[in-house]
Every structure is written in structure tokens, then in C-alpha cells.
Amino acid sequence: MVWDRYVAEQNRWTVPVSGEQIRQARTDLPKVLLTPVKFAPHNWFPELNGCRVLGLAAAGGQQGPLLAAAGAAVTIFDNSENQLRQDRRLSDKYGLGIKTIQGDMADLSALPDAWFDLIFNPCSVVFTEDVNKVWQQCFRVLKPGGVLMAGMVNPVIFQFEPEGPPFKLTYPQPYSDLKSLSHEKLNALLLAQETLEFGHSLTDQIGGQLKAGFVITDFYEDDRGGEKALDTYLPSFFATRAVRKMAAGI
């Protein structure tokens, strides 16, 4: 499991929040990331005290502990046992009551229908081949009127060779490491035991939510804080706030 190794290497997205951050979240609205730099707007959240939150593919001890400290009943669902262990460790240490479940984000059959008030999904659908299955599952497990907050990758960044400038337009949409890369590049990626990524179209990332039955209520863009040269030219990430329709046609 690649993310299990990333935990050992202290990848940015595997380093848990501090005790001080958890203490602050008990009294102030938590600062949590859907995308690399900008914090999710506070007005995107429902009332967190008593809110049933699903952290979808969101393990690593970063968002879940802060939302739990703010009073939410948090369940973290992720495919990496080592990432889930980060959440359990903080939950046990600070009495946060976080539940953890290991599984594939495109298959939430372990979760009941219409149970959660909020799904928090930070930039992880890039690691699943069929994002539409994820939106359909999110719709099923959210209560009517429940909120889906999702961070995503701008598919345009996958169309270029990563080195630049100048940037060479190389790959058509939709992008897939499995289908778009040459055999040599794909084998090198697999040998290096790196994650496989999928550059889903906007039709699937945004239109897929609408097709699943959500209404998108807000949107923002983000980048990697200058970490990549492409940040100079376009936003590499975006986030959506969507609400599950109360009933068909509403």
C-alpha cells in the first residue's frame, strides 16, 4: 500500500495535526483543508456540534481530529491502515471518539443509507478510476439536505508534461496513468511504488455530482502555493460545496 509507505516517509498529507490545533478547534471553528493551501470556508459547514461527519479518503489525522474536537461525530473511511492509525492515535489521546473504517472510496456498502450530515473529501478522487461511483455512493450515505465538500484536481494539469516552462501539451482528457502513459513510464511508476492518478474531466467531477442528485452551492480555486511551476499560470485545484436534494426535482 503506497499510502502506508508515505506515512513512514512523513509525506505532507500523512502528518497529523498538533495537540495545540486540537485544543483550538474545541473553542474556535476548525481550519481544515480541502485543497493544498486555502482553508475551507467556515460558512460551508453545517453546525458541527453533534454533526455526523464522514471523512472520505481523509485519513492521516489532519481534518478528522479537528472536526471531532469541534463537536462532530466523525467517521474516517480510507484504504490505508497506517493513515487510519494516525486518526485513531489522536482520537485515543484526546478523547475524540473517531471511528475508522478501511475500504475503497468507490464502495461505501459498509455504511448505512442517509446517515451522515456532512462528507468531507479532500483531494482524493484523483486516486480513483471511476469518480462517478464515488458521487453516487456519497449521495446514498448522506441525509437529504446533507452537505458534500470535495477538493479536486484541475484536469488541465494532466494534459502537460510536468517539466516546464515551457510546458508541452501531451495528453488528452480524460487522463489516466494506466491508459495515458507509455509502457516505460507506467512501469517506472509501478516500480517506484507511487500512486496511480486519474485526471477526471470537469464533466465527471462537477457534472457527475449534479447527475448523482446534488446541487452545487459554492466553489473556489486553489494552487500548490508555488510548489510547482504551473501554479504561475493556472489554479491546479478547486473545491465544491454540494447539497443532496431533499427530493426528486428539488
Residue, then its C-alpha position, 0 to 999 in steps of 0.5 A: m500500500v503506497w499510502d502506508r509507505y508515505v506515512a513512514e516517509q512523513n509525506r505532507w498529507t500523512v502528518p497529523v495535526s498538533g495537540e495545540q490545533i486540537r485544543q483550538a478547534r474545541t473553542d474556535l471553528p476548525k481550519v481544515l483543508l480541502t485543497p493544498v493551501k486555502f482553508a475551507p470556508h467556515n460558512w460551508f459547514p453545517e453546525l458541527n456540534g453533534c454533526r455526523v461527519l464522514g471523512l472520505a479518503a481523509a485519513g492521516g489525522q489532519q481534518g478528522p481530529l479537528l472536526a471531532a474536537a469541534g463537536a462532530a461525530v466523525t467517521i474516517f473511511d480510507n484504504s490505508e491502515n497506517q493513515l487510519r492509525q494516525d486518526r485513531r492515535l489522536s482520537d485515543k489521546y484526546g478523547l475524540g471518539i473517531k471511528t475508522i473504517q478501511g475500504d475503497m472510496a468507490d464502495l461505501s456498502a459498509l455504511p448505512d443509507a442517509w446517515f451522515d450530515l456532512i462528507f468531507n473529501p479532500c483531494s482524493v478522487v484523483f486516486t480513483e478510476d471511476v469518480n462517478k461511483v464515488w458521487q453516487q455512493c456519497f449521495r446514498v450515505l448522506k441525509p437529504g439536505g446533507v452537505l458534500m465538500a470535495g477538493m479536486v484536481n484541475p484536469v488541465i494539469f494532466q494534459f502537460e508534461p510536468e517539466g516546464p516552462p515551457f510546458k508541452l501539451t501531451y495528453p488528452q482528457p480524460y487522463s489516466d496513468l494506466k491508459s495515458l502513459s507509455h509502457e516505460k513510464l507506467n512501469a517506472l511508476l509501478l516500480a517506484q511504488e507511487t500512486l496511480e492518478f486519474g485526471h477526471s474531466l470537469t464533466d465527471q467531477i462537477g457534472g457527475q455530482l449534479k447527475a448523482g442528485f446534488v446541487i452545487t452551492d459554492f466553489y473556489e480555486d486553489d494552487r500548490g502555493g508555488e510548489k510547482a511551476l504551473d501554479t504561475y499560470l493556472p489554479s491546479f485545484f478547486a473545491t465544491r460545496a454540494v447539497r443532496k436534494m431533499a427530493a426528486g426535482i428539488 
